[in-house]
Amino acid sequence: MSSSPSSLSLSIIGAGSWGSALALIFARAGKSVTLWGHDARHLQALKESRLNARYLPGILFPENINCTTSLEKASEAEIIFFVIPSKFFRSVAHVLAPYMLSSSSKTLISCTKGIEPTSGKLMSDILGELIPTASIAVLSGPNLAGETARGLPAAGVLGSREESHLALLQPIFHQTQYRAYTSTDIAGIQLGGALKNIFAIATGVSDGLGMGENARAGLVTRALAEMTRLGVAMGGRPQTFNGLSGIGDLMATCFSPQSRNHQFGWQLAQGKSPLEIEHSMTMIAEGLFTARSAQECARKLSIDTPIIDEVVAVLDQGKSPQSAIKELLGRRLRSEEEGLKASNRNAL
């Protein structure tokens, strides 16, 4: 990989809301960006109108964003951002891999906030498995695509196991609206981003039932404790969950009606079925899939995850949102310290 940040070529795999917002961040800073999408009609419309009407309506895309449906063309960049739903992540990486295995100079950055449903693997693990010749990094944080696309400031965490790798990557965000901090806790960064989607569904349910600000604050606080317990057991560092990719992303997603996972929970509270909501949404609510994977991981590790368990019960077992909330409120009484200990496996 070239040592000059300004000369690095960039591709973004995924022309949805966040992939498009990332393309805008770099394009506005004067960088040429290749944006890949699977839908030829969508990409052609974006090329012609310079508008992504499906995901980011009303925002003009600069000419230095080059749209393509060719993974081979997208693979030519030195830095490639993966911004695709977790359930499609492996299949897209598998198709992309043959174009990249002959090169050791590629950097792949996963921006996907999910856990693979079938294996429980993180996205960085999938990239390392399929494209072992590449350097792997991740990016996560409290980043609502609509705000970022409009040019509002944002921050996140860029993660890699190698400090030297981070030193090369961090400057590509310099002089953009996005402030990228760095961390070597690649697992913790991804787990915070993935798990918070489940808690955003729970918060959407609470808000949809009209339970108020006090209930929301209490739920999000307990969600942070649960996220930290499970995240640490799965390999993350406790302090990571108190940072941008943990509590930061948790707050942005749980408190904002822009969040698709919050919207999903809100609609559950209105009596709609998960399948009905899923079919009605333009974008994928990752928490729908991550909840099941997270519960399986928690059970294998003997970690108590009552909020996750109740979300899964509503999604998969037909439990009413009202009953799920009642179940959480009726749990065994305990001290707050007991529930906040990251090492405590049976507390909320």
C-alpha positions in Angstrom: 0.0 0.0 0.0 1.3 3.5 -0.9 2.5 5.5 2.1 1.0 8.7 0.8 -2.6 9.1 2.1 -3.5 11.5 -0.7 -2.6 9.0 -3.4 -4.5 6.0 -2.1 -7.3 4.8 -4.4 -10.6 4.0 -2.7 -13.5 1.7 -3.5 -16.7 1.3 -1.5 -18.6 -2.0 -1.8 -22.2 -1.2 -1.1 -24.3 1.7 -2.5 -26.8 1.8 0.3 -27.2 4.7 2.7 -23.9 4.3 4.7 -21.8 3.2 1.7 -23.1 6.2 -0.2 -22.5 8.5 2.7 -18.8 7.3 3.0 -18.4 8.0 -0.7 -19.6 11.5 -0.2 -17.2 12.1 2.7 -14.2 11.3 0.6 -15.5 12.9 -2.6 -16.1 16.2 -0.9 -12.5 16.1 0.3 -11.4 15.9 -3.3 -10.7 12.1 -3.5 -11.9 10.0 -6.4 -14.1 7.1 -5.2 -15.4 4.0 -6.9 -18.9 3.1 -5.6 -20.0 -0.5 -6.2 -23.6 -1.6 -6.1 -25.4 -4.8 -7.3 -28.5 -3.1 -8.7 -27.7 -1.9 -12.2 -30.8 0.2 -12.5 -30.1 2.0 -9.2 -26.5 2.7 -10.2 -27.5 3.9 -13.7 -30.0 6.3 -12.2 -27.3 7.6 -9.8 -24.9 8.1 -12.6 -27.4 10.0 -14.7 -29.1 12.1 -12.0 -26.2 12.3 -9.5 -28.9 11.5 -6.9 -29.4 8.4 -4.7 -33.1 8.8 -4.5 -33.6 5.4 -2.9 -31.4 5.8 0.1 -30.3 9.5 0.4 -32.9 11.6 -1.4 -32.1 15.2 -2.3 -28.3 14.9 -1.9 -26.2 15.7 -5.0 -23.4 13.3 -5.7 -20.2 14.9 -7.0 -18.7 13.7 -10.4 -15.7 12.2 -8.6 -17.9 9.4 -7.4 -17.6 6.7 -10.1 -20.4 4.1 -10.0 -20.0 0.5 -11.1 -21.6 -2.9 -10.9 -18.2 -4.6 -11.6 -16.5 -6.1 -8.6 -13.4 -6.6 -10.7 -13.2 -2.8 -11.3 -13.9 -2.1 -7.6 -11.2 -4.5 -6.6 -8.5 -2.3 -8.3 -8.4 0.2 -5.5 -5.8 0.0 -2.7 -8.4 0.5 0.1 -11.7 -1.2 -0.2 -14.6 -0.5 2.3 -17.2 -3.2 2.7 -20.6 -1.7 3.5 -23.0 -4.5 2.9 -25.5 -6.3 5.1 -24.0 -9.1 7.1 -26.2 -11.8 5.6 -24.7 -11.0 2.1 -21.2 -10.3 3.4 -19.6 -13.7 2.8 -21.1 -14.2 -0.7 -19.9 -10.8 -1.9 -16.4 -11.3 -0.4 -16.3 -14.7 -2.0 -16.9 -13.3 -5.5 -14.4 -10.5 -4.9 -11.7 -12.7 -3.5 -10.2 -14.1 -6.8 -9.5 -10.6 -8.0 -7.5 -9.8 -4.9 -5.6 -13.0 -3.9 -2.7 -12.2 -6.1 -2.0 -8.9 -4.4 -0.6 -8.3 -0.9 -1.0 -4.5 -1.0 -4.8 -4.4 -0.5 -6.5 -3.1 2.7 -10.0 -4.2 3.3 -12.1 -2.2 5.8 -15.3 -3.7 7.1 -18.0 -1.1 8.0 -20.7 -3.8 8.4 -22.3 -3.9 11.9 -23.4 -7.5 12.3 -22.5 -11.1 13.2 -22.6 -13.8 10.5 -25.9 -15.7 11.2 -24.6 -19.2 10.4 -21.2 -19.1 12.0 -21.2 -16.4 14.6 -18.1 -14.9 13.0 -17.3 -11.2 12.8 -16.9 -9.6 9.4 -13.1 -9.2 9.8 -12.8 -12.9 10.4 -14.7 -13.6 7.1 -12.4 -11.3 5.2 -9.3 -12.9 6.8 -10.6 -16.3 5.9 -11.5 -15.6 2.2 -8.8 -13.0 1.4 -5.8 -13.9 3.6 -3.4 -11.8 1.6 -5.1 -8.5 2.5 -4.6 -6.3 5.5 -7.9 -6.1 7.5 -9.4 -3.2 9.3 -12.8 -2.1 10.6 -14.7 1.2 11.0 -17.5 1.8 13.4 -19.2 4.5 15.4 -22.3 6.7 16.0 -22.8 7.4 12.3 -26.3 8.1 11.1 -26.0 8.0 7.3 -28.5 10.8 6.6 -26.6 13.3 8.8 -23.2 12.4 7.4 -24.5 12.6 3.8 -25.7 16.2 4.5 -22.1 17.1 5.5 -22.6 17.2 9.3 -19.6 16.3 11.4 -19.2 12.8 12.8 -16.6 10.6 14.5 -15.8 6.9 14.7 -13.1 4.3 15.4 -10.8 2.8 12.9 -9.6 -0.6 14.1 -6.7 -2.8 13.1 -4.5 -5.2 15.0 -1.4 -3.4 13.8 -0.6 0.1 15.0 1.6 0.7 12.0 -1.4 -0.1 9.7 -3.6 2.4 11.6 -0.9 5.1 11.1 -1.2 4.7 7.4 -5.0 4.5 7.3 -6.0 7.3 9.7 -4.8 10.1 7.5 -7.2 9.2 4.7 -9.9 10.8 6.8 -7.9 14.0 7.4 -9.5 17.2 6.1 -12.9 15.5 5.9 -16.0 16.1 8.1 -15.3 12.7 9.7 -12.9 12.4 12.7 -11.4 8.9 12.9 -9.9 7.7 16.2 -7.9 4.5 16.2 -7.8 1.3 18.3 -6.3 -2.2 18.1 -9.4 -3.8 19.6 -10.8 -5.0 16.3 -13.2 -7.4 18.0 -14.6 -4.9 20.5 -15.2 -2.3 17.8 -17.2 -4.7 15.8 -19.1 -6.2 18.7 -20.3 -2.8 19.9 -21.6 -1.9 16.4 -23.3 -5.2 16.0 -24.9 -5.6 19.5 -26.3 -2.1 19.7 -28.7 -2.8 16.9 -30.5 -5.4 19.1 -30.8 -2.8 21.9 -32.1 -0.3 19.4 -34.9 -2.6 18.6 -35.7 -2.9 22.3 -35.6 0.8 22.7 -37.9 1.3 19.7 -40.4 -1.1 21.4 -40.2 0.9 24.6 -40.8 4.2 22.8 -43.5 2.7 20.6 -45.4 1.6 23.7 -45.1 5.1 25.1 -43.1 4.1 28.1 -41.3 7.5 28.4 -37.9 9.0 28.7 -37.1 7.4 32.1 -37.7 4.0 30.8 -35.6 4.7 27.7 -32.7 5.9 29.8 -32.9 2.9 32.1 -33.1 0.5 29.2 -30.1 2.0 27.4 -28.0 2.0 30.6 -28.8 -1.7 31.2 -28.1 -2.4 27.5 -24.6 -1.0 27.9 -24.0 -3.4 30.8 -25.3 -6.3 28.8 -23.3 -5.3 25.7 -20.1 -5.0 27.8 -20.6 -8.4 29.5 -21.1 -10.3 26.2 -18.6 -8.2 24.3 -15.8 -8.9 26.7 -16.6 -12.6 26.8 -16.4 -12.6 23.0 -13.0 -11.0 23.0 -13.5 -7.3 23.3 -11.8 -5.0 25.8 -14.1 -3.4 28.5 -13.0 0.2 27.7 -13.9 -0.1 24.1 -17.6 -0.4 25.0 -17.3 3.0 26.8 -16.1 4.6 23.5 -17.5 5.7 20.2 -18.1 2.2 18.8 -19.9 1.2 22.1 -21.9 3.7 24.1 -21.6 6.3 21.3 -23.2 4.1 18.7 -25.6 2.8 21.3 -26.9 6.3 22.1 -27.1 7.4 18.4 -29.1 4.3 17.4 -31.3 4.1 20.4 -32.2 7.7 20.6 -32.8 8.5 17.0 -35.9 7.9 14.9 -33.6 7.9 11.9 -32.3 4.5 13.1 -33.8 1.6 11.1 -33.5 -0.7 14.1 -35.3 1.7 16.3 -38.0 2.0 13.6 -38.2 -1.8 13.5 -38.9 -1.9 17.3 -41.4 1.0 17.1 -43.4 -0.9 14.5 -43.3 -4.1 16.6 -44.9 -2.1 19.4 -47.7 -1.1 17.0 -48.6 -4.7 16.5 -46.9 -5.5 13.2 -45.2 -8.8 12.7 -41.4 -9.0 12.1 -41.9 -10.4 8.6 -44.4 -7.6 7.7 -41.9 -4.9 8.9 -39.0 -6.5 7.2 -40.8 -6.6 3.8 -41.9 -2.9 4.2 -38.4 -1.5 4.9 -36.2 -0.3 2.1 -33.1 -1.0 4.2 -32.1 -4.0 6.3 -32.4 -3.7 10.1 -29.3 -5.7 11.2 -30.6 -6.3 14.7 -33.2 -8.7 13.3 -30.4 -11.1 12.4 -27.8 -10.2 15.0 -30.2 -10.9 17.9 -30.3 -14.7 17.1 -26.5 -14.9 16.6 -25.8 -13.0 19.8 -28.1 -15.2 21.8 -26.4 -18.3 20.5 -23.0 -16.9 21.4 -24.2 -15.8 24.9 -25.5 -19.3 25.6 -22.3 -20.9 24.5 -20.3 -18.6 26.8 -22.9 -18.8 29.7 -23.5 -15.0 29.6 -26.8 -13.7 30.9 -28.4 -11.5 28.3 -32.0 -10.8 29.3 -32.6 -7.9 26.9 -31.3 -9.9 23.9 -33.4 -12.9 25.0 -36.6 -10.8 25.1 -35.9 -9.3 21.7 -35.4 -12.8 20.3 -38.6 -14.0 22.0 -40.6 -11.2 20.3 -39.0 -11.8 16.9 -39.1 -15.5 16.8 -41.5 -16.9 19.4 -44.5 -14.6 19.0 -44.1 -13.0 22.4 -45.9 -9.7 22.7 -43.7 -6.6 23.3 -45.8 -5.8 26.4 -45.0 -9.3 27.9 -41.3 -8.8 27.1 -41.2 -5.5 28.9 -43.1 -7.0 31.9 -40.6 -9.9 32.0 -37.6 -7.5 32.2 -39.2 -5.5 34.9 -40.0 -8.6 36.9 -36.5 -10.0 37.1 -34.8 -10.8 40.4 -33.9 -7.8 42.5 -30.2 -7.0 42.8 -27.6 -4.3 43.3 -26.6 -2.1 40.4 -22.9 -3.0 40.9 -23.7 -6.6 40.4 -25.2 -5.9 37.0 -22.5 -3.5 35.8 -19.5 -5.8 36.4 -18.2 -6.8 33.0 -17.0 -10.1 34.4 -20.3 -11.0 35.9 -21.9 -13.7 33.8 -25.4 -13.7 35.4 -26.5 -10.1 36.0 -28.5 -7.3 34.7 
